[in-house]
Amino acid sequence: MNLERIYTILNNDKKFDIYYNERPVWVQGINENEQTAKVGFVDNFEEKDVFIKDLYERNL
């Protein structure tokens, strides 16, 4: 995934299925300088900073 796609998702009311390492996540925020996103995992309360390039959508 890239920064442009993240912004498209964040600025849209539609639901998107985003994954990191086969786990569904929701994006809490982004750091453009480091190209990272703070994500929360849907299956528990864990949060993690990950590289945007490592996020993906299942249907694409």
Phi and psi in degrees as GROMACS dihedral restraints (atoms count N, CA, C in turn):
[ dihedral_restraints ]
;  ai    aj    ak    al  type     phi  dphi    fc
    3     4     5     6     1  -123.2    20    10
    4     5     6     7     1   171.9    20    10
    6     7     8     9     1   -60.5    20    10
    7     8     9    10     1   -40.3    20    10
    9    10    11    12     1   -60.9    20    10
   10    11    12    13     1   -42.9    20    10
   12    13    14    15     1   -66.2    20    10
   13    14    15    16     1   -39.8    20    10
   15    16    17    18     1   -58.9    20    10
   16    17    18    19     1   -45.8    20    10
   18    19    20    21     1   -63.5    20    10
   19    20    21    22     1   -38.6    20    10
   21    22    23    24     1   -60.2    20    10
   22    23    24    25     1   -44.0    20    10
   24    25    26    27     1   -66.3    20    10
   25    26    27    28     1   -45.7    20    10
   27    28    29    30     1   -67.1    20    10
   28    29    30    31     1   -28.2    20    10
   30    31    32    33     1   -96.8    20    10
   31    32    33    34     1    18.8    20    10
   33    34    35    36     1  -122.9    20    10
   34    35    36    37     1   144.0    20    10
   36    37    38    39     1   -82.3    20    10
   37    38    39    40     1   -13.3    20    10
   39    40    41    42     1   -72.1    20    10
   40    41    42    43     1   151.5    20    10
   42    43    44    45     1   -84.3    20    10
   43    44    45    46     1   135.7    20    10
   45    46    47    48     1  -124.4    20    10
   46    47    48    49     1   140.5    20    10
   48    49    50    51     1   -94.1    20    10
   49    50    51    52     1   106.3    20    10
   51    52    53    54     1  -110.4    20    10
   52    53    54    55     1   140.4    20    10
   54    55    56    57     1  -130.8    20    10
   55    56    57    58     1   152.4    20    10
   57    58    59    60     1  -138.8    20    10
   58    59    60    61     1   121.6    20    10
   60    61    62    63     1    50.9    20    10
   61    62    63    64     1    48.8    20    10
   63    64    65    66     1    68.2    20    10
   64    65    66    67     1     8.5    20    10
   66    67    68    69     1  -113.7    20    10
   67    68    69    70     1   134.9    20    10
   69    70    71    72     1   -70.9    20    10
   70    71    72    73     1   138.7    20    10
   72    73    74    75     1  -135.0    20    10
   73    74    75    76     1   163.9    20    10
   75    76    77    78     1  -124.8    20    10
   76    77    78    79     1   140.9    20    10
   78    79    80    81     1   -84.8    20    10
   79    80    81    82     1   123.0    20    10
   81    82    83    84     1   -93.7    20    10
   82    83    84    85     1   -29.8    20    10
   84    85    86    87     1  -175.3    20    10
   85    86    87    88     1   167.0    20    10
   87    88    89    90     1  -132.7    20    10
   88    89    90    91     1   152.0    20    10
   90    91    92    93     1  -120.4    20    10
   91    92    93    94     1   101.9    20    10
   93    94    95    96     1   -62.6    20    10
   94    95    96    97     1   -40.6    20    10
   96    97    98    99     1   -61.0    20    10
   97    98    99   100     1   -39.9    20    10
   99   100   101   102     1   -96.2    20    10
  100   101   102   103     1    -3.9    20    10
  102   103   104   105     1    56.7    20    10
  103   104   105   106     1    42.8    20    10
  105   106   107   108     1  -122.3    20    10
  106   107   108   109     1   161.2    20    10
  108   109   110   111     1  -131.2    20    10
  109   110   111   112     1   140.0    20    10
  111   112   113   114     1   -88.1    20    10
  112   113   114   115     1   122.4    20    10
  114   115   116   117     1  -120.1    20    10
  115   116   117   118     1   152.5    20    10
  117   118   119   120     1  -113.4    20    10
  118   119   120   121     1   137.7    20    10
  120   121   122   123     1   -84.5    20    10
  121   122   123   124     1   134.0    20    10
  123   124   125   126     1   -67.1    20    10
  124   125   126   127     1   -31.1    20    10
  126   127   128   129     1   -85.6    20    10
  127   128   129   130     1    -3.9    20    10
  129   130   131   132     1  -163.3    20    10
  130   131   132   133     1  -169.0    20    10
  132   133   134   135     1   -96.2    20    10
  133   134   135   136     1    10.6    20    10
  135   136   137   138     1   -67.2    20    10
  136   137   138   139     1   141.9    20    10
  138   139   140   141     1  -124.1    20    10
  139   140   141   142     1   153.0    20    10
  141   142   143   144     1  -157.7    20    10
  142   143   144   145     1   145.9    20    10
  144   145   146   147     1   -92.1    20    10
  145   146   147   148     1   125.1    20    10
  147   148   149   150     1  -131.9    20    10
  148   149   150   151     1   158.7    20    10
  150   151   152   153     1   -71.6    20    10
  151   152   153   154     1   136.5    20    10
  153   154   155   156     1   -57.5    20    10
  154   155   156   157     1   -37.0    20    10
  156   157   158   159     1   -63.4    20    10
  157   158   159   160     1   -19.1    20    10
  159   160   161   162     1   -89.4    20    10
  160   161   162   163     1    -3.6    20    10
  162   163   164   165     1   -88.5    20    10
  163   164   165   166     1   149.5    20    10
  165   166   167   168     1  -152.6    20    10
  166   167   168   169     1   162.4    20    10
  168   169   170   171     1  -105.5    20    10
  169   170   171   172     1   136.1    20    10
  171   172   173   174     1   -62.8    20    10
  172   173   174   175     1   -39.2    20    10
  174   175   176   177     1   -82.2    20    10
  175   176   177   178     1    -5.7    20    10
